[in-house]
Amino acid sequence: MMEKHHRGEWGSNLGFLMAAVGSAVGLGNIWAFPYKMGASGGFAFLVIYLILAATIGFSIMLCELAIGRRAGRSVLVSYQQVGSKMGTFLGFLAMLSPFLILSFYTVLGAYCMEYMSLNLADLAFGVAAMAGMSGGDTFGSMLTNQFGSVAFTFLFLFICFLIIRGGIKDGIERFNKIGMPALFIMLVIVIVRAVTLPGASEGLAFMFAPNFTPLKEDFLKVLSTAGGQMFFSLSLAMGITVTYGSYLSKKESLVKNSLIIIISDTIVAVMAGMAVLPAAFALGGENAEKAGPKLLFITLQDVFNAMGPTGPIFGVLFYLLVILAAITSAIALLEVLATFMSDRIALKGHTPDRKKLVTIVCLVVFAEAALVAADGLGSNGLWIPFHETGRNLGSSWLDFMDFISEGVAMPLGALLMSIWIGWSVGPKLVRDEVELEGNKMSSGLYSFFNFCIKFIVPIAMAFVLYGQVMEFMKIPT
């Protein structure tokens, strides 16, 4: 029997919430949400996203927190304790996703560190590191500088290593208690500057003015994009919520915590859109909505370049907040793998050496991340799976890793888990865990959860899975 003393637990519910919100508030909010919103019709995307978060997001998060806290162990063991065969498969899916996501997540964090260092050098030493270079030129040279990309990826991972080696309470919780408030303050400052730029009102109108034309033109695309983004943004179906839940006290309300995490994450996602899209529209006009993934690394750097002497200040501030967001999510992804290894050793009757395990996890992740960094989004001629097909999944190593994780493993895991909990194990398992130590789940809320997990989640996830796979299988025109 595994003793739980080695695992520790959250120092407080506030610490758990800071870490859980931090895991959700990452590149999925600051980078992906604005550009996917821009590519999917703005307001129409936002409406679909909110509906999915309130139904699917809440239901899955409640399931994952309950399953994790019920077992008090790693994601694989937590699922196995609910049901061995399906639990084992779902557990491995939930382990695969964070491992593959880290391969490119750390690289994107490294790119942000490079951008911050360039803006900081310009600000501190007046070297005009990017003088005469557009955002596109800067990013292009960054992608082809393989050594620089790999080095910054190592630096990003090393920072994450220093945090998570301290454990749940002294490492992750302590960092998030400082990092999350700092991130929020910086985000507010950037929003104030972004919305006061000439032409920024077009970006705000694009976000909030009712426009349902995209839903009429391609509803499935908007649904699948919003669904995929919701999973990535809320850190669902990637083992994080189960792992963090396993360290949570039995006295805490899972319903209240789920709602706080989802609402907080959604607010930050919308705030990120307000920081990014108005600034992009101010510079790029109508083309801003089509900027896509380059929005963060090209369009916004052009905005900072156009600001004159104050540009580097906001460049440093913006990329620092993105780095903080990336770190809070990356340490959560790494913790999924570290907890799995730690619990596996403890189950065999040995005492885990956390620092040693974290070192091994980070080195393995660095090996796969170095490949993605050296590939430079397909810029450096490395062999890429399915590249010869010309399809999106073979455009770069990043796209290939993203296809397996966000495109397949995450929506498939959510689809199977909803069917498993809804129709095999039974939603009562979740309610029993929710109602421990005097906490209550009203009959109305339970009926809502029961309906969502049995019908809404499986149907929606089937569409999202299909849409995601079709998008990755497309041949770019």
TAWO-V556024 format. One record per residue. N is the residue number from 1. NEAR is the number of other C-alpha atoms within 12 Angstrom. Layout:
N/NEAR + N/NEAR
//
This chain:
1/12 + 2/22 + 3/20 + 4/22 + 5/15 + 6/24 + 7/35 + 8/28 + 9/29 + 10/32 + 11/23 + 12/22 + 13/29 + 14/24 + 15/31 + 16/39 + 17/39 + 18/39 + 19/52 + 20/49 + 21/46 + 22/52 + 23/49 + 24/50 + 25/52 + 26/44 + 27/46 + 28/45 + 29/43 + 30/51 + 31/47 + 32/40 + 33/47 + 34/49 + 35/45 + 36/45 + 37/49 + 38/42 + 39/33 + 40/40 + 41/39 + 42/41 + 43/32 + 44/34 + 45/44 + 46/40 + 47/29 + 48/33 + 49/38 + 50/28 + 51/24 + 52/35 + 53/41 + 54/30 + 55/33 + 56/45 + 57/46 + 58/41 + 59/44 + 60/53 + 61/47 + 62/47 + 63/48 + 64/49 + 65/50 + 66/45 + 67/48 + 68/40 + 69/39 + 70/37 + 71/32 + 72/37 + 73/46 + 74/46 + 75/52 + 76/41 + 77/40 + 78/43 + 79/41 + 80/23 + 81/25 + 82/33 + 83/24 + 84/18 + 85/16 + 86/26 + 87/27 + 88/23 + 89/26 + 90/41 + 91/43 + 92/32 + 93/34 + 94/46 + 95/39 + 96/34 + 97/42 + 98/46 + 99/41 + 100/41 + 101/44 + 102/50 + 103/43 + 104/45 + 105/49 + 106/51 + 107/47 + 108/48 + 109/48 + 110/46 + 111/46 + 112/43 + 113/39 + 114/38 + 115/42 + 116/35 + 117/29 + 118/35 + 119/37 + 120/29 + 121/21 + 122/27 + 123/26 + 124/17 + 125/13 + 126/16 + 127/15 + 128/21 + 129/24 + 130/33 + 131/24 + 132/13 + 133/20 + 134/22 + 135/31 + 136/24 + 137/20 + 138/29 + 139/32 + 140/23 + 141/25 + 142/36 + 143/33 + 144/23 + 145/23 + 146/28 + 147/20 + 148/24 + 149/39 + 150/36 + 151/26 + 152/34 + 153/42 + 154/33 + 155/28 + 156/38 + 157/46 + 158/28 + 159/29 + 160/41 + 161/37 + 162/24 + 163/32 + 164/41 + 165/33 + 166/27 + 167/36 + 168/39 + 169/29 + 170/23 + 171/33 + 172/44 + 173/39 + 174/27 + 175/36 + 176/39 + 177/30 + 178/20 + 179/34 + 180/39 + 181/23 + 182/25 + 183/36 + 184/35 + 185/21 + 186/31 + 187/36 + 188/27 + 189/24 + 190/37 + 191/30 + 192/21 + 193/29 + 194/38 + 195/29 + 196/22 + 197/28 + 198/21 + 199/23 + 200/32 + 201/25 + 202/30 + 203/40 + 204/34 + 205/24 + 206/35 + 207/39 + 208/25 + 209/19 + 210/18 + 211/20 + 212/23 + 213/17 + 214/25 + 215/25 + 216/15 + 217/15 + 218/19 + 219/23 + 220/28 + 221/33 + 222/38 + 223/40 + 224/38 + 225/47 + 226/48 + 227/49 + 228/51 + 229/45 + 230/48 + 231/50 + 232/46 + 233/48 + 234/51 + 235/52 + 236/53 + 237/52 + 238/50 + 239/54 + 240/51 + 241/50 + 242/46 + 243/54 + 244/59 + 245/45 + 246/40 + 247/47 + 248/39 + 249/31 + 250/27 + 251/21 + 252/29 + 253/30 + 254/46 + 255/33 + 256/24 + 257/33 + 258/37 + 259/27 + 260/27 + 261/38 + 262/42 + 263/26 + 264/29 + 265/41 + 266/38 + 267/29 + 268/40 + 269/43 + 270/39 + 271/34 + 272/45 + 273/46 + 274/42 + 275/48 + 276/56 + 277/54 + 278/45 + 279/44 + 280/45 + 281/40 + 282/33 + 283/34 + 284/28 + 285/23 + 286/21 + 287/20 + 288/38 + 289/36 + 290/24 + 291/31 + 292/26 + 293/27 + 294/32 + 295/39 + 296/43 + 297/42 + 298/34 + 299/38 + 300/47 + 301/42 + 302/37 + 303/39 + 304/43 + 305/34 + 306/28 + 307/23 + 308/18 + 309/18 + 310/19 + 311/30 + 312/37 + 313/30 + 314/38 + 315/45 + 316/32 + 317/35 + 318/45 + 319/41 + 320/36 + 321/40 + 322/47 + 323/45 + 324/41 + 325/47 + 326/46 + 327/48 + 328/50 + 329/49 + 330/50 + 331/52 + 332/50 + 333/53 + 334/52 + 335/51 + 336/50 + 337/44 + 338/45 + 339/48 + 340/40 + 341/33 + 342/39 + 343/38 + 344/27 + 345/24 + 346/24 + 347/21 + 348/14 + 349/15 + 350/16 + 351/21 + 352/26 + 353/23 + 354/31 + 355/22 + 356/19 + 357/30 + 358/35 + 359/28 + 360/21 + 361/34 + 362/40 + 363/24 + 364/23 + 365/37 + 366/37 + 367/25 + 368/30 + 369/38 + 370/36 + 371/36 + 372/43 + 373/41 + 374/36 + 375/34 + 376/38 + 377/37 + 378/28 + 379/24 + 380/25 + 381/19 + 382/21 + 383/21 + 384/29 + 385/22 + 386/21 + 387/21 + 388/14 + 389/16 + 390/18 + 391/24 + 392/32 + 393/35 + 394/30 + 395/34 + 396/34 + 397/37 + 398/38 + 399/35 + 400/34 + 401/36 + 402/35 + 403/36 + 404/33 + 405/42 + 406/49 + 407/41 + 408/40 + 409/41 + 410/46 + 411/47 + 412/37 + 413/43 + 414/48 + 415/39 + 416/34 + 417/43 + 418/42 + 419/31 + 420/31 + 421/40 + 422/31 + 423/21 + 424/19 + 425/26 + 426/23 + 427/33 + 428/24 + 429/29 + 430/35 + 431/33 + 432/24 + 433/34 + 434/37 + 435/25 + 436/22 + 437/14 + 438/14 + 439/18 + 440/22 + 441/25 + 442/15 + 443/13 + 444/11 + 445/20 + 446/26 + 447/19 + 448/22 + 449/35 + 450/34 + 451/25 + 452/35 + 453/40 + 454/33 + 455/25 + 456/31 + 457/42 + 458/31 + 459/27 + 460/34 + 461/44 + 462/30 + 463/29 + 464/40 + 465/38 + 466/26 + 467/30 + 468/36 + 469/32 + 470/22 + 471/27 + 472/34 + 473/25 + 474/18 + 475/17 + 476/13 + 477/6
//
